[in-house]
Amino acid sequence: MSAPIATPWLTSQSDTDPRSATGRTLRWGIIATGGIARSVAQDLALLADAELHAVSSRGQATAEAFAAEYGVIKAYGDDDGVHGYERLLADESVDVVYVATPHAQHHRIVLAALKAGKHVLCEKAFTINAREAEELIRVARSGNLFLMEAVWSRFLPGMQRAFEIAASGELGDIHWVTADLGFPAPYSPTSRLWARQDGGGALLDISVYPLLWALGTLGFPQTVSAAGSVNDDGVDSQNALTLGYHHGAQAQLTSSLLAHGPRTATVAGSLGFLQSVGSINNPRELVVAQGWNERRTERFDVVGKGYAYELREVTRCIQQGIPESPVMPLEDSLNTMRLFDGVRAQLGVSYPNDSHG
């Protein structure tokens, strides 16, 4: 019955310390100074072959404060009509940039970075829609530049082990997957999570995590049915996705900005199941069951905040001249954006970026 996924998404780096150097030192630029940029900067500093070279923000003072806190060499803010990120991209010393802006800015900034000859790690969601993703991928490939979506969970030890177990056949044929992620996010029309102009809503911000469990164990689906709640601003506050597969398997995924959830994932097969313990985007334990009675628990330590693993992959690929991560290929990011486009059409969610191009 089972149709194994095209790639088990397993990294060759799982048994190594992500802090250990794999080649020449890369000089990083960080675009934006929000919470995720701060977490990534802390983990970048753990890599032996990474230099925090530059950071940009709209305000020069903001960029300088970030640089002082995280040991970044240069700070670029907006100046005389030139955006801070444009000044950073003009810095010839920068090898690779990490883009941590709201979703709606990803296409514009990543495109500028690629045209400036920089390698790019871009925060998820990769873009607002598949059209934007297609253009970025085309430009990166034509310039032989590295580009990757920053789905950090994909590289974590617990997630990698879950993929490995599912691919090994230990659970038998995988028949169904469930996963949820939710928290009550305080509403503000200008908050990144809620602002329509920024690509706000549960789908683009957090649905990637429940989806990861289905994609990593069953692959991309043949059918997607979506239901959800859309607020008066036109963004989804909650969604439920049902994925269907030609070989009969299915997945139920829930994402919410309204309610607390258990944040669990279950992968169920004909011989047993596995279940995550702890948040599904950074599982610290997996419970693996065979039949009804035999169970074991596997536990995982995580270096830093957990971002070092994806940062190691980016670093290794650039050092070795690999333009695309085999663990997080661009085709997967494009197919995810196509899936999200289909979900948004069912929910009735559109963004200003959709009318561009």
N, C-alpha and C positions, 0 to 999 in steps of 0.2 A: 504493500500500500504506500509506503513512504517514498517520497521523491526527495533525495538529499539536496541541500542547497548547493548552488554553484560554487561557492567558496565558504569554508568554515570560518573565515575571518580571523584566523589565528596568526598572531605575530611570532616571529622568530626570536623576539627579544624577551620573552616571558620569564626566562630563567636568569636574566641579567639585571644588575642594578641600573635603573634608568639614569642615575647620576653620573655613571662612568662615561668617560669620553670615548667617542667612536671615530674621531678624526679631528680635522682642523677646527679652530674656534670660529663660530659664527657670531656676527654682530647683529643683534636684534633691535628692531624698532617696534614700539608698542603704540598703537593708535587708539586713543581714548583712555580715560583714567577712572572708570567706574569700578564697581565691586569685583567683577570678573577679571578685569585687567590687573587689579591688585593681587588677586589670588594667583594668577598665572605668572606675574612678575616674581612673586615669592618662590614659586617652583622653578622658574627659569634660572634664578640665582643658585639653585642647587646643582645645575648641570656644569660639569667641569669644563665643557667646551662651548659655553654660551657667555656672551658679553652683553649686558644690558646697555646698549649704546645710546638709544634715543627714545623719547616719548613725546607724543603730541597731544594737545588739547586745544579747545577754542581759546581759552585764556592762558596767557603766558605764565601768570602766577600759579595757576592750577598745575600746569606742566612742570614748573620748577619745584613745587611742593612735592609732587609725585616723584620727581627725579631725586630729590634730597632724601625722601623716605626709603626708596628702594635702590639707591646707588646707581642710578642711571646717569650716563655721562653728559648727554645733551638734552635740552628741553626746548620744544618748539610750540609756541602759541600762534594764534592768528596775528598777522602783522601787515599793516598797510594794504589790506584787501587780499592778502594771500593767506589761505587756510593753514593752520598749524600742520595738518597732515601733509599738505603739499610741500611745506618747507622740510618736513622729515623725509619725504620721498626724494627730495633733491639732494639729500645727504649721500654722497657717493660711498661713504663708509658702511652704510646699512646694507646687510646681505639679505635679510628676511624680515618681513613685518607680520605682526600679529594684529588683526583687526577686531576690535572689541566694541564697536559702535552698535547702536540699535539696528535691527534687521534691515530697515528700509534704506540705510546708508551703505550697506555692504556692497551692492553692485557698483555704485559710483566710486567708492574708495578702493575696492579691490581692482577694478579696471584701471584706475589711475596708477596703482602700485605696479601692476603688471606692465603697463606701458612705460613705467620708469625703470623696468628691468629688475624688479624685486621679486623674490620668492615670497609666497603668502600662505599664512595660516589664518583662516577666517572663521570667526565664531559661528555656531549654529544659531538659528537656521541659516543655511548657506546664503540664500537670497530670499526675496519675496515670492518669486514664482520661477517656473521652469525656463521661461524665456530669458530671464536674467542669468540663470545658471548656465544655459547653453552658450551665451556670449562669453562669459568668463572662462569657461572651459576651452572654448575655441581659441581665445587670445593666449591663454597659458600654454596650450599645446603648440601653437604656432611660434611662440617665443621660446619654447623648450624651458619653461619656468615651472618650478614646483608650485602646486596649489593644492590645498587640502582643507576640508571643512573640519572644524574643531569639535568633533563628537568625542569628547575625552573619555566617556564611559567605555567606549569600544575597546580601549587599550588596557583597562584596569585588570588586575590579576583575577578578581572574582568574576568579572564578566567574561574574560578570556577562558576561564575554567568552565563556566557554564556552557559556552559555545563548544568547548572541547568535549565535554561529557555528552552533549546532545549529538554531536557529530560522530562519536565513538560507537554508537549503537547500544550503549549500556542501558538506555531507557527504551530500547526497541523503536518501533515506528512512532514518530511524534504525531499525535492526533490533535492536540489543542494547546494553546498558550493563552494565559491571562496575565495582564499587568496593569497597574494603576499608579498614578502619581497625582497628588492633589494637596493644595494648601489654600487657606483663605487669604487672598492678596488684597490688602486695603485698596479700595477703589479711588482712583484719581484720573481724570481724563488726560492729564499730562504725564502720568507715569508711563515708563517704557512698557510695562506689562499690559496697559490698557489703551494706550494712545493708538488710534487707527493709523495715523500718519507714520508711526514708527513700526507698523506691522504687529501691533499688540494682539493679545489673545492667548488662550491656552494652546492652540494648535502649533503655532510656529515657535512658541517659547519652550513648552515642556513635553509635547506629544512625541518628540524624537526619542525620549527615554523609554516609555512603554513600547513604542514601535521597534526599538532596538532589539528587544527580547524576541519579537516575532521574526524580524528580518534575520537575526543571527542564528535562529534555529530552524526556521521554515523557508526563509528567503522572501522575495517580493511576491505579493499575492496576485491572483488573477482577478479578484473582485474586491471592492471596498464599499461598504455601506456605512453611512455616517448619520448620526443624530447629535443634536447639541442645543445649547442655549446661546443666543446671540443678543447682546445688550443693545440699548438704544443708540450707542455710538457705532454699532455695526461690527463689533468684534466678538469672538466666541469666548464666553466665560467658562464653558464646560463642553466637552465632547466625548462621545463614545463611538469607537470604530469597530466594525466587525470585518475581518479579513477572511476571504475565502480562497481556497487552493484547489486546483484541478484534481489533486490526488485525495481530496476529501477532508484535509485538515482545516482548522479554523483558529482564529485568534480574536479575543475580545480585549480591547484596550480602552482605558478611561483616563482622561486628563481633566483637571479641574482647578480653577482659580477661586472657587467658592467654598470648598469643603476639605477638611482633613481626610486623608485616606490612609490605609495601612501601608501603602507603598511597597507592595509585594508583587513578585512575579512567579508564576508557576509554568513549568514546561512538562506536559503530561504525555507519556508514551505507553506503548502496549506492555512494556516490562516494568515500568516504574515512572517516577517523576522526580524533578528537582524543584526546590523553592528557595527564593532569595530571603535572606534575613538582613534587615537594615534597608536603607533606601535603595530603590532599584537602580539609581544612577551611580551608586558606589557600594555594591554589595560586599559586606565584610564576612558573611557566612553563607554557605549553601547547604541545605539539607537535601540529601540524595536518598531516595527510597527505592528499593526493589520489592515488587509485590506490595503486600500490606504491612509487613512486619519489619523487614531488615532496613535499618536507617543508619546513616552516618552523617556527621557534620564536618564540613571542611571550612577552615578559617583562613583569612587572608590579611596580611599587613599591607599597608599602603604607604608609599614614600611621599612625604610632604602632604599637600592637599589633594594629590592624585593626578595633577596635570602633567607631572614630569614624564609620564609614560607616552602621551601623545607628543610632547615636546621632543622626546628622544627619537620618536619615529620621524618627525619632520627633520630633525638634525641629521640623523643617519642617512635619510634619502638624499638630502641636499649634498652632504659630504661625498656620497657615492655617485652623484650624478643621476639619481633616479627621479624623474620628473613627476611621478605619481605614486602614492603609497599603495602597496598591494593589500594592505589591511583596511584602508579607508579610500577606495578608488573613487575617482570623480564620477564614474557612471552611477555609483550608489547614491551620491549626493543629488545627481540629476534625477534619478528615478524617485528619490524621496520627494523632491520638489514637484514632480509630476503627480505623485500620490496626493500631496497636500493640495495641489491645485484642484484635483478632483473632489477632495473632501470639502474645500471651501465652496465649490460650486453647489454641492449638496446642502451645505449649511446656509448659503447665501451671504458669504463674507467676501468682500472685495477691498482692495487697498488702493491708495492713490498711485502707487508704482505700477499697478496693472494697466493703467491707461497710457503709460509712457512707452516709448520705443517705436 
